[in-house]
Amino acid sequence: MRMLHLGLRVTDLDRSLAFYTAVGYAELGRVPETGFGSLTMLKLPGDPYVSLELVHDPARPVKDIGAVNHLVIQVDDLHATIAGLAAKGVTAEPPAELGPEFWTSWLTDPDGYRIELVQWPPGHPPGMTAADFA
């Protein structure tokens, strides 16, 4: 088994799509008129598959984001990513070094969902493993 993607409800599809495109996502396709609303499938450049689905129904705007604590996106160079986002009008919090060459920063999407950007130290696997908790 593996997780395929997260479906995230958004209030204004165009505004959210512009934000997530600025962050680095690319739209792969859409599924209109489902029981949830329209679905817009997004992927990051290094991902082979869809990792985020924007779910939009104009009759059901986002009123509570409390069920989603945050999304996490790995980046190769956090400082360069933050500079690139700023050039696109997306503001990120100042980076924090949590350990030697382990950097994080936060940004907020148009509906208020928090996104953590993570730059792993050199040699760290692409994701979290049991070794991170040993």
Steps between C-alpha positions, in 0.01 A plus 500: 500500500597862457330833537406643163399860565313740725173663396489855634176700487550856368266799488624671183652258250671764285660668802614167648626372166705820452647455851589132461641561152723774647614252767606263221209266433392424144145416399466155345126487444149564626196294584192724481172456684565222752301454819772701676520780241756550225838334553827653377798263512844644578853363525839638597788488249679213678187293558408230248131520596228737616562596864236769555139527384319833529133435570272790408126545536379864495206399722741364765767760582767413755379598846719285724860400433546351846501139381820556297797598714747557217641373172874442458702558183866402469724748318864473394602856597268672746655845469477493120143367520394783731661757267323343201166504681548865596561586134160342425325691779487211750629588847673237712607537861874542564683167490590325825790258536375209711830314489821507299389585144139400580282799408128571510271787412125549494248658267121520491275432203198719408262294717732508802655154469857498635781360287840406640797514265782264602862481385658180632868492593735348241474121489151487656251274318228679299245442777473425868608154613523314830857635528356849554350380828787283629 
